[in-house]
Amino acid sequence: MTAGATPALAAIALRGCCPRCGKASMFAGVIAFAPRCRVCGLDFAAFNVGDGAASFLILIVGAIVTGLAIWVELAFEPPWWLHVLLWLPLTIALTLALLRVSKALLLALEFRNNAGEGHL
Ligand SMILES: [Zn+2]
């Protein structure tokens, strides 16, 4: 894959690393970007990830949770409250975990490809 000082996209996405220096400094909270890299000063606010990550996650997490819920219902026929106890926390956990990873990946891809808003 990528060699040298440039961090791999997988490491950036999974660990929230800065795409320029590779240090884990991209996030200030669970899913909130830090304003800039604490190590190299890269301005994370200049990148516009927008809702791109969330729209994919709705489909991915929805498919995973719905598939599992249908399988559990057909295999075990649990009471309705057990479905709530299982799928609500799983949906929240998957959404937060994958949102963090996908936001980091989108920011890294914008950085790598020098992407920005179109200008006429
Ligand atoms: Zn950095």
Backbone and ligand atoms as CSV (ligand in chain L), in Angstrom:
chain,resi,resn,atom,element,x,y,z
A,1,MET,N,N,0.827,-1.178,0.000
A,1,MET,CA,C,0.000,0.000,0.000
A,1,MET,C,C,0.880,1.253,0.000
A,2,THR,N,N,0.626,2.106,0.946
A,2,THR,CA,C,1.352,3.355,1.015
A,2,THR,C,C,2.593,3.190,1.883
A,3,ALA,N,N,3.681,3.721,1.454
A,3,ALA,CA,C,4.918,3.577,2.217
A,3,ALA,C,C,5.416,4.945,2.642
A,4,GLY,N,N,6.384,4.929,3.518
A,4,GLY,CA,C,7.006,6.175,3.923
A,4,GLY,C,C,6.206,6.914,4.970
A,5,ALA,N,N,6.242,8.235,4.899
A,5,ALA,CA,C,5.624,9.062,5.923
A,5,ALA,C,C,4.116,9.182,5.763
A,6,THR,N,N,3.582,8.794,4.612
A,6,THR,CA,C,2.151,8.919,4.379
A,6,THR,C,C,1.425,7.753,5.037
A,7,PRO,N,N,0.540,8.024,5.980
A,7,PRO,CA,C,-0.169,6.929,6.649
A,7,PRO,C,C,-1.172,6.256,5.722
A,8,ALA,N,N,-1.423,4.959,5.961
A,8,ALA,CA,C,-2.373,4.205,5.152
A,8,ALA,C,C,-3.786,4.666,5.462
A,9,LEU,N,N,-4.655,4.581,4.456
A,9,LEU,CA,C,-6.039,5.020,4.635
A,9,LEU,C,C,-6.749,4.225,5.732
A,10,ALA,N,N,-6.460,2.930,5.825
A,10,ALA,CA,C,-7.116,2.110,6.846
A,10,ALA,C,C,-6.739,2.580,8.243
A,11,ALA,N,N,-5.462,2.899,8.448
A,11,ALA,CA,C,-5.027,3.373,9.766
A,11,ALA,C,C,-5.653,4.719,10.087
A,12,ILE,N,N,-5.728,5.578,9.088
A,12,ILE,CA,C,-6.353,6.885,9.294
A,12,ILE,C,C,-7.804,6.715,9.701
A,13,ALA,N,N,-8.521,5.857,8.975
A,13,ALA,CA,C,-9.946,5.685,9.242
A,13,ALA,C,C,-10.194,5.009,10.584
A,14,LEU,N,N,-9.471,3.978,10.890
A,14,LEU,CA,C,-9.734,3.211,12.112
A,14,LEU,C,C,-9.248,3.923,13.366
A,15,ARG,N,N,-8.149,4.653,13.273
A,15,ARG,CA,C,-7.573,5.261,14.470
A,15,ARG,C,C,-7.787,6.761,14.536
A,16,GLY,N,N,-8.384,7.372,13.524
A,16,GLY,CA,C,-8.598,8.815,13.543
A,16,GLY,C,C,-7.305,9.585,13.435
A,17,CYS,N,N,-6.422,9.101,12.566
A,17,CYS,CA,C,-5.110,9.742,12.416
A,17,CYS,C,C,-5.191,10.926,11.457
A,18,CYS,N,N,-4.325,11.851,11.671
A,18,CYS,CA,C,-4.172,12.976,10.751
A,18,CYS,C,C,-3.664,12.429,9.416
A,19,PRO,N,N,-4.291,12.809,8.276
A,19,PRO,CA,C,-3.837,12.272,6.989
A,19,PRO,C,C,-2.470,12.804,6.557
A,20,ARG,N,N,-1.998,13.889,7.157
A,20,ARG,CA,C,-0.692,14.420,6.770
A,20,ARG,C,C,0.439,13.850,7.619
A,21,CYS,N,N,0.276,13.831,8.954
A,21,CYS,CA,C,1.388,13.396,9.808
A,21,CYS,C,C,1.191,12.000,10.395
A,22,GLY,N,N,-0.042,11.475,10.382
A,22,GLY,CA,C,-0.264,10.113,10.854
A,22,GLY,C,C,-0.490,9.977,12.344
A,23,LYS,N,N,-0.511,11.061,13.077
A,23,LYS,CA,C,-0.754,10.988,14.517
A,23,LYS,C,C,-2.259,10.998,14.782
A,24,ALA,N,N,-2.673,10.294,15.815
A,24,ALA,CA,C,-4.103,10.179,16.141
A,24,ALA,C,C,-4.592,11.476,16.762
A,25,SER,N,N,-4.955,12.417,15.899
A,25,SER,CA,C,-5.344,13.733,16.405
A,25,SER,C,C,-6.571,14.291,15.701
A,26,MET,N,N,-7.278,13.470,14.925
A,26,MET,CA,C,-8.349,13.990,14.085
A,26,MET,C,C,-9.595,14.371,14.871
A,27,PHE,N,N,-9.878,13.670,15.980
A,27,PHE,CA,C,-11.136,13.878,16.683
A,27,PHE,C,C,-10.919,14.566,18.032
A,28,ALA,N,N,-11.858,15.481,18.342
A,28,ALA,CA,C,-11.859,16.134,19.649
A,28,ALA,C,C,-12.858,15.453,20.574
A,29,GLY,N,N,-13.815,14.738,20.020
A,29,GLY,CA,C,-14.809,14.006,20.804
A,29,GLY,C,C,-15.047,12.663,20.156
A,30,VAL,N,N,-16.221,12.086,20.416
A,30,VAL,CA,C,-16.517,10.777,19.841
A,30,VAL,C,C,-16.591,10.859,18.321
A,31,ILE,N,N,-17.349,11.854,17.800
A,31,ILE,CA,C,-17.460,11.983,16.345
A,31,ILE,C,C,-17.160,13.399,15.861
A,32,ALA,N,N,-16.775,14.276,16.757
A,32,ALA,CA,C,-16.493,15.668,16.372
A,32,ALA,C,C,-15.026,15.829,15.997
A,33,PHE,N,N,-14.793,16.452,14.836
A,33,PHE,CA,C,-13.417,16.716,14.423
A,33,PHE,C,C,-12.782,17.749,15.337
A,34,ALA,N,N,-11.498,17.599,15.567
A,34,ALA,CA,C,-10.724,18.656,16.212
A,34,ALA,C,C,-10.581,19.791,15.202
A,35,PRO,N,N,-10.409,21.015,15.642
A,35,PRO,CA,C,-10.285,22.120,14.682
A,35,PRO,C,C,-9.034,21.983,13.812
A,36,ARG,N,N,-7.966,21.491,14.381
A,36,ARG,CA,C,-6.729,21.285,13.610
A,36,ARG,C,C,-5.891,20.201,14.277
A,37,CYS,N,N,-4.932,19.680,13.536
A,37,CYS,CA,C,-4.053,18.636,14.062
A,37,CYS,C,C,-3.170,19.232,15.157
A,38,ARG,N,N,-3.090,18.539,16.281
A,38,ARG,CA,C,-2.272,19.017,17.391
A,38,ARG,C,C,-0.778,18.900,17.087
A,39,VAL,N,N,-0.417,18.058,16.137
A,39,VAL,CA,C,0.993,17.808,15.849
A,39,VAL,C,C,1.495,18.667,14.687
A,40,CYS,N,N,0.813,18.584,13.535
A,40,CYS,CA,C,1.326,19.285,12.349
A,40,CYS,C,C,0.517,20.534,11.994
A,41,GLY,N,N,-0.631,20.746,12.654
A,41,GLY,CA,C,-1.397,21.962,12.416
A,41,GLY,C,C,-2.325,21.917,11.222
A,42,LEU,N,N,-2.523,20.746,10.591
A,42,LEU,CA,C,-3.435,20.647,9.450
A,42,LEU,C,C,-4.831,21.092,9.879
A,43,ASP,N,N,-5.432,21.992,9.114
A,43,ASP,CA,C,-6.730,22.571,9.447
A,43,ASP,C,C,-7.843,21.610,9.028
A,44,PHE,N,N,-8.397,20.868,9.989
A,44,PHE,CA,C,-9.454,19.910,9.682
A,44,PHE,C,C,-10.760,20.618,9.325
A,45,ALA,N,N,-10.933,21.845,9.817
A,45,ALA,CA,C,-12.164,22.590,9.539
A,45,ALA,C,C,-12.259,22.995,8.068
A,46,ALA,N,N,-11.146,22.967,7.354
A,46,ALA,CA,C,-11.158,23.344,5.941
A,46,ALA,C,C,-11.772,22.260,5.062
A,47,PHE,N,N,-11.906,21.043,5.603
A,47,PHE,CA,C,-12.474,19.946,4.821
A,47,PHE,C,C,-13.974,19.878,5.089
A,48,ASN,N,N,-14.728,19.611,4.036
A,48,ASN,CA,C,-16.178,19.565,4.165
A,48,ASN,C,C,-16.666,18.141,3.940
A,49,VAL,N,N,-16.723,17.382,5.024
A,49,VAL,CA,C,-17.197,15.995,4.927
A,49,VAL,C,C,-18.714,15.967,4.777
A,50,GLY,N,N,-19.396,16.911,5.393
A,50,GLY,CA,C,-20.849,17.027,5.257
A,50,GLY,C,C,-21.580,15.798,5.770
A,51,ASP,N,N,-22.681,15.465,5.112
A,51,ASP,CA,C,-23.502,14.325,5.504
A,51,ASP,C,C,-23.211,13.092,4.671
A,52,GLY,N,N,-22.122,13.105,3.935
A,52,GLY,CA,C,-21.810,11.966,3.078
A,52,GLY,C,C,-21.682,10.669,3.840
A,53,ALA,N,N,-21.056,10.722,4.996
A,53,ALA,CA,C,-20.874,9.500,5.782
A,53,ALA,C,C,-22.196,8.999,6.346
A,54,ALA,N,N,-23.038,9.903,6.799
A,54,ALA,CA,C,-24.292,9.505,7.449
A,54,ALA,C,C,-25.243,8.828,6.470
A,55,SER,N,N,-25.276,9.298,5.235
A,55,SER,CA,C,-26.208,8.704,4.283
A,55,SER,C,C,-25.839,7.262,3.965
A,56,PHE,N,N,-24.553,6.947,3.892
A,56,PHE,CA,C,-24.145,5.564,3.685
A,56,PHE,C,C,-24.447,4.723,4.919
A,57,LEU,N,N,-24.248,5.295,6.092
A,57,LEU,CA,C,-24.456,4.537,7.327
A,57,LEU,C,C,-25.909,4.164,7.540
A,58,ILE,N,N,-26.817,5.028,7.122
A,58,ILE,CA,C,-28.239,4.696,7.245
A,58,ILE,C,C,-28.516,3.384,6.524
A,59,LEU,N,N,-27.971,3.244,5.335
A,59,LEU,CA,C,-28.195,2.029,4.561
A,59,LEU,C,C,-27.449,0.832,5.149
A,60,ILE,N,N,-26.199,1.022,5.525
A,60,ILE,CA,C,-25.386,-0.098,6.008
A,60,ILE,C,C,-25.880,-0.594,7.361
A,61,VAL,N,N,-26.031,0.311,8.317
A,61,VAL,CA,C,-26.475,-0.088,9.661
A,61,VAL,C,C,-27.911,-0.605,9.603
A,62,GLY,N,N,-28.747,0.022,8.813
A,62,GLY,CA,C,-30.127,-0.443,8.671
A,62,GLY,C,C,-30.190,-1.856,8.130
A,63,ALA,N,N,-29.366,-2.165,7.143
A,63,ALA,CA,C,-29.360,-3.515,6.576
A,63,ALA,C,C,-28.852,-4.531,7.595
A,64,ILE,N,N,-27.798,-4.194,8.321
A,64,ILE,CA,C,-27.241,-5.120,9.313
A,64,ILE,C,C,-28.258,-5.392,10.418
A,65,VAL,N,N,-28.809,-4.342,11.006
A,65,VAL,CA,C,-29.718,-4.504,12.142
A,65,VAL,C,C,-31.024,-5.171,11.709
A,66,THR,N,N,-31.545,-4.780,10.575
A,66,THR,CA,C,-32.791,-5.385,10.100
A,66,THR,C,C,-32.588,-6.867,9.798
A,67,GLY,N,N,-31.493,-7.203,9.157
A,67,GLY,CA,C,-31.204,-8.605,8.870
A,67,GLY,C,C,-31.069,-9.432,10.131
A,68,LEU,N,N,-30.346,-8.909,11.109
A,68,LEU,CA,C,-30.197,-9.624,12.379
A,68,LEU,C,C,-31.530,-9.750,13.112
A,69,ALA,N,N,-32.322,-8.688,13.109
A,69,ALA,CA,C,-33.617,-8.728,13.801
A,69,ALA,C,C,-34.548,-9.757,13.170
A,70,ILE,N,N,-34.548,-9.809,11.864
A,70,ILE,CA,C,-35.393,-10.800,11.186
A,70,ILE,C,C,-34.912,-12.215,11.501
A,71,TRP,N,N,-33.601,-12.413,11.474
A,71,TRP,CA,C,-33.051,-13.735,11.771
A,71,TRP,C,C,-33.389,-14.162,13.206
A,72,VAL,N,N,-33.194,-13.261,14.169
A,72,VAL,CA,C,-33.492,-13.588,15.572
A,72,VAL,C,C,-34.976,-13.872,15.757
A,73,GLU,N,N,-35.826,-13.086,15.124
A,73,GLU,CA,C,-37.269,-13.306,15.251
A,73,GLU,C,C,-37.662,-14.672,14.695
A,74,LEU,N,N,-37.140,-14.990,13.531
A,74,LEU,CA,C,-37.519,-16.267,12.913
A,74,LEU,C,C,-36.906,-17.461,13.639
A,75,ALA,N,N,-35.703,-17.303,14.179
A,75,ALA,CA,C,-35.025,-18.428,14.825
A,75,ALA,C,C,-35.482,-18.647,16.262
A,76,PHE,N,N,-35.728,-17.574,17.017
A,76,PHE,CA,C,-35.966,-17.711,18.460
A,76,PHE,C,C,-37.323,-17.200,18.924
A,77,GLU,N,N,-37.985,-16.395,18.117
A,77,GLU,CA,C,-39.271,-15.793,18.470
A,77,GLU,C,C,-39.253,-15.179,19.873
A,78,PRO,N,N,-38.339,-14.261,20.135
A,78,PRO,CA,C,-38.261,-13.640,21.467
A,78,PRO,C,C,-39.392,-12.633,21.663
A,79,PRO,N,N,-39.641,-12.216,22.921
A,79,PRO,CA,C,-40.633,-11.165,23.158
A,79,PRO,C,C,-40.152,-9.835,22.555
A,80,TRP,N,N,-41.118,-8.923,22.305
A,80,TRP,CA,C,-40.795,-7.661,21.618
A,80,TRP,C,C,-39.775,-6.834,22.383
A,81,TRP,N,N,-39.846,-6.874,23.737
A,81,TRP,CA,C,-38.932,-6.038,24.523
A,81,TRP,C,C,-37.480,-6.496,24.368
A,82,LEU,N,N,-37.279,-7.779,24.082
A,82,LEU,CA,C,-35.913,-8.243,23.862
A,82,LEU,C,C,-35.349,-7.669,22.561
A,83,HIS,N,N,-36.210,-7.526,21.569
A,83,HIS,CA,C,-35.767,-6.862,20.331
A,83,HIS,C,C,-35.320,-5.438,20.627
A,84,VAL,N,N,-36.079,-4.722,21.464
A,84,VAL,CA,C,-35.710,-3.345,21.809
A,84,VAL,C,C,-34.367,-3.327,22.535
A,85,LEU,N,N,-34.184,-4.246,23.477
A,85,LEU,CA,C,-32.930,-4.298,24.237
A,85,LEU,C,C,-31.735,-4.674,23.358
A,86,LEU,N,N,-31.970,-5.462,22.348
A,86,LEU,CA,C,-30.873,-5.878,21.466
A,86,LEU,C,C,-30.544,-4.822,20.420
A,87,TRP,N,N,-31.557,-4.389,19.693
A,87,TRP,CA,C,-31.291,-3.628,18.466
A,87,TRP,C,C,-31.101,-2.151,18.691
A,88,LEU,N,N,-31.710,-1.577,19.694
A,88,LEU,CA,C,-31.506,-0.147,19.955
A,88,LEU,C,C,-30.053,0.158,20.330
A,89,PRO,N,N,-29.474,-0.535,21.326
A,89,PRO,CA,C,-28.060,-0.265,21.627
A,89,PRO,C,C,-27.120,-0.633,20.480
A,90,LEU,N,N,-27.419,-1.725,19.778
A,90,LEU,CA,C,-26.557,-2.118,18.658
A,90,LEU,C,C,-26.597,-1.058,17.558
A,91,THR,N,N,-27.778,-0.532,17.287
A,91,THR,CA,C,-27.900,0.508,16.259
A,91,THR,C,C,-27.104,1.748,16.650
A,92,ILE,N,N,-27.227,2.167,17.899
A,92,ILE,CA,C,-26.491,3.353,18.348
A,92,ILE,C,C,-24.981,3.103,18.315
A,93,ALA,N,N,-24.551,1.943,18.801
A,93,ALA,CA,C,-23.118,1.637,18.831
A,93,ALA,C,C,-22.540,1.534,17.422
A,94,LEU,N,N,-23.228,0.842,16.539
A,94,LEU,CA,C,-22.738,0.714,15.158
A,94,LEU,C,C,-22.694,2.064,14.462
A,95,THR,N,N,-23.718,2.874,14.682
A,95,THR,CA,C,-23.760,4.191,14.039
A,95,THR,C,C,-22.600,5.059,14.502
A,96,LEU,N,N,-22.372,5.115,15.811
A,96,LEU,CA,C,-21.283,5.959,16.313
A,96,LEU,C,C,-19.922,5.443,15.861
A,97,ALA,N,N,-19.731,4.133,15.934
A,97,ALA,CA,C,-18.436,3.570,15.547
A,97,ALA,C,C,-18.177,3.760,14.057
A,98,LEU,N,N,-19.154,3.440,13.246
A,98,LEU,CA,C,-18.951,3.554,11.800
A,98,LEU,C,C,-18.960,5.004,11.332
A,99,LEU,N,N,-19.681,5.871,12.032
A,99,LEU,CA,C,-19.672,7.288,11.661
A,99,LEU,C,C,-18.284,7.879,11.865
A,100,ARG,N,N,-17.653,7.519,12.969
A,100,ARG,CA,C,-16.300,7.996,13.235
A,100,ARG,C,C,-15.326,7.509,12.157
A,101,VAL,N,N,-15.412,6.235,11.838
A,101,VAL,CA,C,-14.512,5.658,10.839
A,101,VAL,C,C,-14.771,6.266,9.457
A,102,SER,N,N,-16.037,6.392,9.090
A,102,SER,CA,C,-16.334,6.884,7.746
A,102,SER,C,C,-16.028,8.375,7.612
A,103,LYS,N,N,-16.241,9.161,8.667
A,103,LYS,CA,C,-15.873,10.573,8.603
A,103,LYS,C,C,-14.363,10.729,8.448
A,104,ALA,N,N,-13.610,9.920,9.189
A,104,ALA,CA,C,-12.149,9.977,9.070
A,104,ALA,C,C,-11.705,9.567,7.673
A,105,LEU,N,N,-12.340,8.548,7.117
A,105,LEU,CA,C,-11.979,8.101,5.770
A,105,LEU,C,C,-12.297,9.175,4.732
A,106,LEU,N,N,-13.465,9.804,4.829
A,106,LEU,CA,C,-13.823,10.843,3.874
A,106,LEU,C,C,-12.872,12.036,3.951
A,107,LEU,N,N,-12.507,12.431,5.171
A,107,LEU,CA,C,-11.574,13.545,5.321
A,107,LEU,C,C,-10.212,13.188,4.730
A,108,ALA,N,N,-9.776,11.960,4.983
A,108,ALA,CA,C,-8.484,11.525,4.442
A,108,ALA,C,C,-8.511,11.483,2.921
A,109,LEU,N,N,-9.622,11.030,2.357
A,109,LEU,CA,C,-9.724,10.996,0.900
A,109,LEU,C,C,-9.752,12.400,0.309
A,110,GLU,N,N,-10.429,13.329,0.976
A,110,GLU,CA,C,-10.409,14.716,0.512
A,110,GLU,C,C,-8.983,15.265,0.538
A,111,PHE,N,N,-8.262,14.949,1.609
A,111,PHE,CA,C,-6.883,15.426,1.723
A,111,PHE,C,C,-6.002,14.819,0.631
A,112,ARG,N,N,-6.100,13.507,0.458
A,112,ARG,CA,C,-5.257,12.809,-0.519
A,112,ARG,C,C,-5.512,13.275,-1.944
A,113,ASN,N,N,-6.784,13.497,-2.259
A,113,ASN,CA,C,-7.157,13.855,-3.632
A,113,ASN,C,C,-7.256,15.356,-3.847
A,114,ASN,N,N,-6.871,16.119,-2.818
A,114,ASN,CA,C,-6.926,17.567,-2.902
A,114,ASN,C,C,-8.304,18.030,-3.356
A,115,ALA,N,N,-9.343,17.404,-2.804
A,115,ALA,CA,C,-10.710,17.699,-3.201
A,115,ALA,C,C,-11.213,18.939,-2.501
A,116,GLY,N,N,-12.106,19.616,-3.154
A,116,GLY,CA,C,-12.716,20.793,-2.572
A,116,GLY,C,C,-13.980,21.125,-3.337
A,117,GLU,N,N,-14.629,22.189,-2.921
A,117,GLU,CA,C,-15.833,22.598,-3.620
A,117,GLU,C,C,-15.488,23.084,-5.012
A,118,GLY,N,N,-16.412,22.859,-5.939
A,118,GLY,CA,C,-16.190,23.289,-7.306
A,118,GLY,C,C,-16.279,24.811,-7.442
A,119,HIS,N,N,-15.517,25.346,-8.350
A,119,HIS,CA,C,-15.540,26.791,-8.602
A,119,HIS,C,C,-15.679,27.020,-10.095
A,120,LEU,N,N,-16.439,28.034,-10.452
A,120,LEU,CA,C,-16.586,28.403,-11.859
A,120,LEU,C,C,-15.655,29.538,-12.199
L,1,ZN,ZN,ZN,-1.112,16.125,11.590
